[in-house]
């Protein structure tokens, strides 16, 4: 326990790290932890190694915790990922019906027009059952713009650009709700500050249903 051998019957406390045969016990109650990570291009958004691919397994090993990711990024994308030990917060933060924002920097291979940006903002058919929800864009140059969405469909932004015949050459997530990537170095991670955790929970707390009259 916590790196030391203990006798049978020893009582553990919340937050203690327990290992049996050098394996972390998964069902123990862990200390509440929130982590921001600047994902590199080429990293798979999974904790499980597959065919010698580069994954997020190193993060659990460094922290010695079982983590849950709050939204993935595809292998070709980079930017902010959030992780927590608190599974009850995954749906309140990530479910599209809750309309919580994720902001990205998008770079396309060719010039994208104002009319095309407006098309993205209004919502677009990407082959799913429903068109995408309304989005916001902010032009930075002829080929670079910020895009804010409230959904997280698989490869959503890339598919939205493909639908208007544009190719994404770079995609970086810079914000999830109120947590920003900021100056976090490429490939590095940090613990969320207490004020960030409180702000995230306040903004994403499930709304209580009105009492039946």
C-alpha positions, 0 to 999 in steps of 0.5 A: 500500500502506497509502495510499502508492504502491509499485513493482512487486515490493515485498514486503508483510507480513501486515496491510498494506492493499493497494489496486488502482485504489482497491479493497481487495484481498480475498484478502490476509491481514489483521491479525486484528480483532474489532469490536463494534457497537451496531446501530441499528433500520433498518440492514440486516445486510448489507455490500451496498447494496440499493435505497438501504437503510441497511447495514453498508457504512460499517463496512468503509469506516471500518475499511478491512477486509473483515469477517464478521459473527457473526450478524445482526439483523433490520432492526427490531431493535437491539443487539450485533453482532460482526464479525471478519476470522477466518472460521474462527471463524464456525461455532464461535461461531454454529452452534446445535449448539455451544449458545453463548448470545445474550441479548436484552431483549424488550418485548411490546405486552401483558402476558406471563404467567409461564405463557407465559414457561415455554412459551417456555423449554420450546421451541415450534413456530415452523413449522420442522422442529424446535421451538426449543431450551430457553431462559431468561427473566427477567422485568423488568416486565409487558411486558419480559423477558430471553431467552437462546437458543442458536440463531439462526434467522431472526427466531426470537424474534419468531416464538416470540412470534407463536406464543403470540399476542404482538407484539414491539415492541422487541428488543435483543441485549445479549450474544453468548457472553461479549461484552456490549453494555455501555455501547457507544453506540447506533450506535457500534462498538469493538474487542474487548479482548484479554481478550474475544477470548481468552475468546471463543476459549476458550469457543468453541474446537472440541472435539477428537474423541477419538482412535480406540482 
